[in-house]
Amino acid sequence: MSQDLFAGSRLLSKPVTPEDTNVEVLRRFINRKHGLNLKDYSELHEYSVTNYTFWLDLWQFLGILSSVPPAKVLGEGYIKEVPQWFPGARLNYAENMLWRADDGIAITETNETGHVASYSYRELRELVRKIATALRLHGLQPGDRVAAIIANRTTSIAIALATASLGGIFTSTATDMGVKGVLDRYRQVLPKFIFSETESIYAGKTFNLIPKVSEVVQDLSSKGLGHAILLPGIKSGQEVSQEVVNSIPLSKTLSAFLASDDGRPLTFEQLPFDHPLYILYSSGTTGPPKCIVHSGGGVLIQTKKELIAHLDIGIHDTYFQFTTTAWMMWPYMLAGLACGARMIVYEGSPFYPDVKTYLKFIDEQNVNVFGTSPRFISEVQGRGVHPRRDIGNFEALRRITTTGAVLSIPQYGWMKTAFNDRAVICAGSGGTDICGAFVSSVPVLPVYAGEMQGKTLGVAVGIFDEEGKDISETGVAGELVCTRPHPSVPIRFWGDDARGTKFLNAYYDTYPGIWRHGDFMAMNPRTKGYMILGRSDGVLNPSGVRFGSGEIYSVLERPVFSARIDDTICVGQRRPQDKDERVLLFVKMRAGHKLDPAFEQSIRAAIRSALSRRHVPAYIFEVEELPYTVNGKKIEIAVKKIVSGMRVVASATVANPESLESYYKYQDIEKFAQAAKKGNDRDAKL
Ligand SMILES: CC(=O)CC(=O)SCCNC(=O)CCNC(=O)[C@H](O)C(C)(C)COP(=O)(O)OP(=O)(O)OC[C@H]1O[C@@H](n2cnc3c(N)ncnc32)[C@H](O)[C@@H]1OP(=O)(O)O
């Protein structure tokens, strides 16, 4: 008898009054339009994944702006997994984000220094117009890449929208990404323009980014980069000095860049639905980060659907999603503009100067929908802060969403009473790969603590066992799959071949024709709610921030390390008693070499500077053996399962099954913590 994963689930809140919800209005709209009688969400969802016409219904319901409306939903794509959506239609993503042009507030930006500034839709459009004009006059053509190393602030949003208005492709990294991480991405996509911060702020510290930007621009200048635009200091608000401009090739200040403005109006290039809009990155266990190309139409219809139908956001709402510019939650958040809502845009740590200041801001700004993470919630709990008791009554808060990691049953319970008891608590899960969610909030369904409410509309989510059998109704965990295409399946990987070989290998190699996402998931047969149990591949997820072990390996392949290291394996550890995942790095040294404290410290320092602080493993251990398959591939999953508390029976494909035995002792990580902590302390002093 298998364990009942949902034994602890309990009803947390009843559905919001259905009549008041957007998803209910959508159900009635579809019934009227097609003379149907879809009675509830379950029937609406079933319709949405069995009739591609659903996406045309949605187009009309969401009021997608276009110069040529779609005549049909699907055409033939370059591979059957990626059909052509809405052939013949012409539209622009940015035009759909900026349909409001009035004095209503579009963005309230803030950061940990206490800076607060609001921009109306009219002002945002004007900023977009100026940047778009400058980009056009400096030679941006549709399809050119505009890269950015930027903070989460209004100017960054305007750069993305200006790029999109011209048919350029926008791609960004957050300011904490190291030179190697940035170049591993941008050397692949070869931008023509780069916008960059020259300083960043985080947790009360100010970081000088000039050396990094200089190195990145220097490198890309021989690969087609034409212009580097330096943004005003996020702390000082001042343009950078001429001296800095002189020290960075191809660079100019933002105001110098915008000086070419000739006052021409903002126009929107009318593009096919699947014209590329964003390149997002996802790193796996091997090779450089994958460059995931998302279409303007796909991101628009998917993210607008999620905010309107699943988060129930409307024109009168204030929406605050905590995110950096590197996560897919950034383009997701931008859909707040398409809803005509006011967005709160925050840069920095939520814990500086202290979490009470951050929470107070949410209360004072009357945030209606707040998107955060389980890690944030556990930090607030851990600091002994109770928002309603210590801050205010959060009267405006209607919905709190979490993503990135698993929201535990006690966290649901705590959140329900910690803000205001009317606020609906919902967890969701999706991915960079689809720039959207598979499972999310469904306002017309009850919330069960420990469960995500339901599948998102139009996304054919299933749970498969190893043989490809659908086990959704069994309550047993399996692979999260998506059994048919939807518009935000990426159009391709940048740099892939014409048959999409890398793309197909990444998602379709396990179950032909069916998307395998790489998450373990289970459905509660009683409630139809979902639970994600973690990654089914080697992707790491500490604090809800995903990255691939491949990025760590690539740093350790440098000659300075490979001369002493034979091989390494990097896995996430999350035992049943752990609140979060920690990253463990196991190092096998070459004969005659030891992992001494100085060497360990140099590994940490190299990872931190090449990638970011978030990438630095919690613990590094020297081991005698790493497990390999008979084909010589490192077996991360088995090590991950073992250190996370499971018993693993080695399959016949493991070349050295006895090596696995030595990893069981790390289930008791506390025993090793003391010794490893010394390494961390040394690291902190650097
Ligand atoms: C829909 C989907 O399903 C798709 C997705 O997953 S989208 C992604 C969703 N993920 C999330 O929302 C992530 C949630 N987590 C967080 O936001 C953060 O962990 C947190 C705000 C809760 C806590 O942040 P934190 O206290 O800074 O800790 P943490 O995130 O562990 O940071 C690790 C280190 O990086 C540093 N760091 C983080 N951001 C930095 C920055 N911008 N600049 C400099 N340093 C930075 C931190 O200071 C910390 O350094 P130390 O180890 O030296 O202390």
The ligand as an SDF file (V2000), in Angstrom:
LIG
                    3D

 54 56  0  0  0  0  0  0  0  0999 V2000
    6.2750   29.6630  -11.5810 C   0  0  0  0  0  0  0  0  0  0  0  0
    7.4810   28.9250  -11.2630 C   0  0  0  0  0  0  0  0  0  0  0  0
    7.3320   27.8790  -10.6550 O   0  0  0  0  0  0  0  0  0  0  0  0
    8.8010   29.4400  -11.7060 C   0  0  0  0  0  0  0  0  0  0  0  0
    9.6940   29.8960  -10.6460 C   0  0  0  0  0  0  0  0  0  0  0  0
   10.1440   29.1200   -9.8690 O   0  0  0  0  0  0  0  0  0  0  0  0
   10.0980   31.5210  -10.6170 S   0  0  0  0  0  0  0  0  0  0  0  0
   11.1420   31.7750   -9.2490 C   0  0  0  0  0  0  0  0  0  0  0  0
   10.4440   31.7680   -7.9160 C   0  0  0  0  0  0  0  0  0  0  0  0
   11.4290   31.8620   -6.9030 N   0  0  0  0  0  0  0  0  0  0  0  0
   11.3730   32.7330   -5.9050 C   0  0  0  0  0  0  0  0  0  0  0  0
   10.4360   33.4820   -5.7690 O   0  0  0  0  0  0  0  0  0  0  0  0
   12.5910   32.7620   -4.9650 C   0  0  0  0  0  0  0  0  0  0  0  0
   12.2210   32.9720   -3.5500 C   0  0  0  0  0  0  0  0  0  0  0  0
   13.3730   33.2710   -2.7310 N   0  0  0  0  0  0  0  0  0  0  0  0
   13.7620   34.5290   -2.4790 C   0  0  0  0  0  0  0  0  0  0  0  0
   13.1930   35.4480   -3.0010 O   0  0  0  0  0  0  0  0  0  0  0  0
   14.9130   34.7460   -1.5250 C   0  0  0  0  0  0  0  0  0  0  0  0
   15.5190   33.5240   -1.2360 O   0  0  0  0  0  0  0  0  0  0  0  0
   14.4710   35.4160   -0.2180 C   0  0  0  0  0  0  0  0  0  0  0  0
   14.1030   36.8410   -0.5450 C   0  0  0  0  0  0  0  0  0  0  0  0
   13.2720   34.7290    0.3870 C   0  0  0  0  0  0  0  0  0  0  0  0
   15.6180   35.3840    0.7820 C   0  0  0  0  0  0  0  0  0  0  0  0
   16.6990   36.0660    0.2230 O   0  0  0  0  0  0  0  0  0  0  0  0
   18.1320   36.1500    0.9470 P   0  0  0  0  0  0  0  0  0  0  0  0
   17.9240   36.3730    2.3980 O   0  0  0  0  0  0  0  0  0  0  0  0
   18.9090   37.1590    0.2270 O   0  0  0  0  0  0  0  0  0  0  0  0
   18.7720   34.7280    0.8350 O   0  0  0  0  0  0  0  0  0  0  0  0
   19.1460   33.8550   -0.4360 P   0  0  0  0  0  0  0  0  0  0  0  0
   18.1110   33.9230   -1.4850 O   0  0  0  0  0  0  0  0  0  0  0  0
   19.4410   32.5040    0.1130 O   0  0  0  0  0  0  0  0  0  0  0  0
   20.4820   34.5230   -1.0190 O   0  0  0  0  0  0  0  0  0  0  0  0
   21.6920   33.8190   -1.1440 C   0  0  0  0  0  0  0  0  0  0  0  0
   22.8340   34.8060   -1.1440 C   0  0  0  0  0  0  0  0  0  0  0  0
   22.7480   35.6280   -2.3240 O   0  0  0  0  0  0  0  0  0  0  0  0
   22.8560   36.9970   -1.9610 C   0  0  0  0  0  0  0  0  0  0  0  0
   22.0660   37.7890   -2.9180 N   0  0  0  0  0  0  0  0  0  0  0  0
   20.8060   37.5240   -3.3270 C   0  0  0  0  0  0  0  0  0  0  0  0
   20.4390   38.4710   -4.2190 N   0  0  0  0  0  0  0  0  0  0  0  0
   21.4810   39.3160   -4.3660 C   0  0  0  0  0  0  0  0  0  0  0  0
   21.7010   40.4760   -5.1390 C   0  0  0  0  0  0  0  0  0  0  0  0
   20.7850   40.9560   -5.9660 N   0  0  0  0  0  0  0  0  0  0  0  0
   22.8920   41.0950   -5.0400 N   0  0  0  0  0  0  0  0  0  0  0  0
   23.8470   40.6250   -4.2160 C   0  0  0  0  0  0  0  0  0  0  0  0
   23.6940   39.5260   -3.4550 N   0  0  0  0  0  0  0  0  0  0  0  0
   22.5170   38.8720   -3.5360 C   0  0  0  0  0  0  0  0  0  0  0  0
   22.2860   37.0570   -0.5640 C   0  0  0  0  0  0  0  0  0  0  0  0
   22.7320   38.1940    0.1410 O   0  0  0  0  0  0  0  0  0  0  0  0
   22.8490   35.7760    0.0100 C   0  0  0  0  0  0  0  0  0  0  0  0
   24.2210   36.0150    0.2970 O   0  0  0  0  0  0  0  0  0  0  0  0
   24.9200   35.3040    1.5620 P   0  0  0  0  0  0  0  0  0  0  0  0
   24.8420   33.8350    1.3080 O   0  0  0  0  0  0  0  0  0  0  0  0
   26.2960   35.8310    1.5200 O   0  0  0  0  0  0  0  0  0  0  0  0
   24.1280   35.7190    2.7640 O   0  0  0  0  0  0  0  0  0  0  0  0
  1  2  1  0
  2  3  2  0
  2  4  1  0
  4  5  1  0
  5  6  2  0
  5  7  1  0
  7  8  1  0
  8  9  1  0
  9 10  1  0
 10 11  1  0
 11 12  2  0
 11 13  1  0
 13 14  1  0
 14 15  1  0
 15 16  1  0
 16 17  2  0
 16 18  1  0
 18 19  1  0
 18 20  1  0
 20 21  1  0
 20 22  1  0
 20 23  1  0
 23 24  1  0
 24 25  1  0
 25 26  2  0
 25 27  1  0
 25 28  1  0
 28 29  1  0
 29 30  2  0
 29 31  1  0
 29 32  1  0
 32 33  1  0
 33 34  1  0
 34 35  1  0
 34 49  1  0
 35 36  1  0
 36 37  1  0
 36 47  1  0
 37 38  1  0
 37 46  1  0
 38 39  2  0
 39 40  1  0
 40 41  1  0
 40 46  2  0
 41 42  1  0
 41 43  2  0
 43 44  1  0
 44 45  2  0
 45 46  1  0
 47 48  1  0
 47 49  1  0
 49 50  1  0
 50 51  1  0
 51 52  2  0
 51 53  1  0
 51 54  1  0
M  END
$$$$
